[in-house]
Amino acid sequence: MHPAPGGLLQWGGTERADAFHWLTEGDDPERWPVVAHAGDTASWARFDGTVTAFLHAVLTDRHHPFSPARHIDGHWFTSYGEPGLTG
């Protein structure tokens, strides 16, 4: 079902080619750390904690290395679809 202990199991990524994996250490998947890398570099970062905690930090901490907020200087909104079209 998953790689041998110590292997990587990818569970997510971004449009900028960042990749998010579990490091399959130990028997309890709830305790597997998250490892991630930016698509444009070969450096990896390890985050001990749950996927939920990792994603919360990505979405709320502007200084998190994988947060899209670091690329945005202000609030923005993009409409979905073409103007004037309904349902």
Contacts in CASP RR format, 6 or more apart in sequence:
PFRMAT RR
TARGET T0000
AUTHOR 0000-0000-0000
METHOD contacts of the structure
MODEL  1
MHPAPGGLLQWGGTERADAFHWLTEGDDPERWPVVAHAGDTASWARFDGT
VTAFLHAVLTDRHHPFSPARHIDGHWFTSYGEPGLTG
2 9 0 8 1.000
2 24 0 8 1.000
2 29 0 8 1.000
3 9 0 8 1.000
3 24 0 8 1.000
4 24 0 8 1.000
5 24 0 8 1.000
5 25 0 8 1.000
5 26 0 8 1.000
6 23 0 8 1.000
6 24 0 8 1.000
6 25 0 8 1.000
6 26 0 8 1.000
7 23 0 8 1.000
7 24 0 8 1.000
8 21 0 8 1.000
8 22 0 8 1.000
8 23 0 8 1.000
8 24 0 8 1.000
8 35 0 8 1.000
9 21 0 8 1.000
9 22 0 8 1.000
9 24 0 8 1.000
9 32 0 8 1.000
10 19 0 8 1.000
10 20 0 8 1.000
10 21 0 8 1.000
11 20 0 8 1.000
11 21 0 8 1.000
11 22 0 8 1.000
11 51 0 8 1.000
12 19 0 8 1.000
12 20 0 8 1.000
12 21 0 8 1.000
13 19 0 8 1.000
13 20 0 8 1.000
14 66 0 8 1.000
14 68 0 8 1.000
16 38 0 8 1.000
16 39 0 8 1.000
16 40 0 8 1.000
17 38 0 8 1.000
17 39 0 8 1.000
17 40 0 8 1.000
18 36 0 8 1.000
18 37 0 8 1.000
18 38 0 8 1.000
18 39 0 8 1.000
18 66 0 8 1.000
19 36 0 8 1.000
19 37 0 8 1.000
19 39 0 8 1.000
20 34 0 8 1.000
20 35 0 8 1.000
20 36 0 8 1.000
20 54 0 8 1.000
20 66 0 8 1.000
21 34 0 8 1.000
21 35 0 8 1.000
21 36 0 8 1.000
22 29 0 8 1.000
22 32 0 8 1.000
22 33 0 8 1.000
22 34 0 8 1.000
22 35 0 8 1.000
22 51 0 8 1.000
23 32 0 8 1.000
23 33 0 8 1.000
23 34 0 8 1.000
23 35 0 8 1.000
23 46 0 8 1.000
24 32 0 8 1.000
25 31 0 8 1.000
25 32 0 8 1.000
25 33 0 8 1.000
26 32 0 8 1.000
30 50 0 8 1.000
31 49 0 8 1.000
33 46 0 8 1.000
33 47 0 8 1.000
33 48 0 8 1.000
33 49 0 8 1.000
34 46 0 8 1.000
34 47 0 8 1.000
34 49 0 8 1.000
34 51 0 8 1.000
34 54 0 8 1.000
35 44 0 8 1.000
35 45 0 8 1.000
35 46 0 8 1.000
35 47 0 8 1.000
36 44 0 8 1.000
36 45 0 8 1.000
36 47 0 8 1.000
36 54 0 8 1.000
36 65 0 8 1.000
36 66 0 8 1.000
37 43 0 8 1.000
37 44 0 8 1.000
37 45 0 8 1.000
38 65 0 8 1.000
38 66 0 8 1.000
45 65 0 8 1.000
45 66 0 8 1.000
47 53 0 8 1.000
47 54 0 8 1.000
47 57 0 8 1.000
57 64 0 8 1.000
57 67 0 8 1.000
58 64 0 8 1.000
58 66 0 8 1.000
58 67 0 8 1.000
58 68 0 8 1.000
59 67 0 8 1.000
59 69 0 8 1.000
61 67 0 8 1.000
61 69 0 8 1.000
62 69 0 8 1.000
62 70 0 8 1.000
63 70 0 8 1.000
64 70 0 8 1.000
END
